[in-house]
Amino acid sequence: MMNTTNEATKPLTIKEAAERLSVSRGLVYALCRAGRIRHERHGTGRGTLRIEPAALDEYRATCCRETGANDARPATANRAKGRGTTFGHLDGTRLLEAWRKQGAV
């Protein structure tokens, strides 16, 4: 029986998709799990994932950025906005309380 699937539209394995994107297989799995790469799941249980080549093109389109004036922000931009440090989302009071309960402080 002759295979009628065109190689350009044949669904890719995770390994093949990772090779085409030049990233790790783990990243491809994570992108699929996060819904960033459209994919198909076949089989029972965990099954197997397949990714259409067009889905990789769609993902690439979301990753492309043109450089502009906003890309040249200084490293201290978060501090200028009143966020403090990299960990500005953490509540220092709650952290200190938790550390005291654990005897770390």
ZIFENBEL-V610703 format. One record per residue. N is the residue number from 1. NEAR is the number of other C-alpha atoms within 12 Angstrom. D_CENTER is the distance of its C-alpha to the mean C-alpha in Angstrom with 2 decimals. Layout:
N/NEAR/D_CENTER
N/NEAR/D_CENTER
This chain:
1/4/39.50
2/5/37.64
3/7/33.86
4/9/33.37
5/10/29.56
6/12/28.81
7/11/26.63
8/11/24.72
9/16/23.71
10/18/23.56
11/26/20.43
12/29/18.44
13/24/17.68
14/32/14.38
15/22/16.21
16/22/17.37
17/35/14.08
18/25/12.68
19/17/15.97
20/23/15.86
21/23/12.57
22/16/13.87
23/17/10.97
24/17/11.36
25/20/11.76
26/16/9.89
27/20/6.56
28/33/7.81
29/26/8.84
30/18/5.82
31/25/4.45
32/26/8.16
33/16/8.64
34/13/6.68
35/14/8.79
36/22/6.91
37/32/9.01
38/28/12.56
39/30/14.20
40/21/17.47
41/21/18.43
42/14/21.92
43/10/24.33
44/8/25.12
45/8/23.50
46/9/20.09
47/10/21.06
48/19/19.27
49/27/16.43
50/29/17.29
51/33/15.48
52/27/17.75
53/27/17.76
54/21/17.83
55/28/14.45
56/32/13.03
57/20/15.22
58/17/13.96
59/25/10.30
60/20/11.88
61/14/13.99
62/13/11.37
63/13/10.30
64/10/14.01
65/10/15.86
66/10/19.52
67/9/20.88
68/8/23.28
69/8/25.15
70/10/22.32
71/11/20.40
72/10/23.36
73/13/23.09
74/12/24.76
75/12/23.05
76/14/25.14
77/16/23.86
78/16/22.68
79/15/26.17
80/12/27.86
81/12/26.26
82/12/27.68
83/15/24.58
84/16/26.18
85/16/23.84
86/13/20.24
87/12/20.96
88/13/22.67
89/13/21.03
90/13/22.96
91/13/26.52
92/14/28.83
93/10/31.63
94/12/29.75
95/16/28.39
96/15/31.95
97/14/33.34
98/14/30.96
99/13/31.76
100/12/35.46
101/11/35.30
102/10/33.87
103/9/36.48
104/10/34.14
105/10/36.01
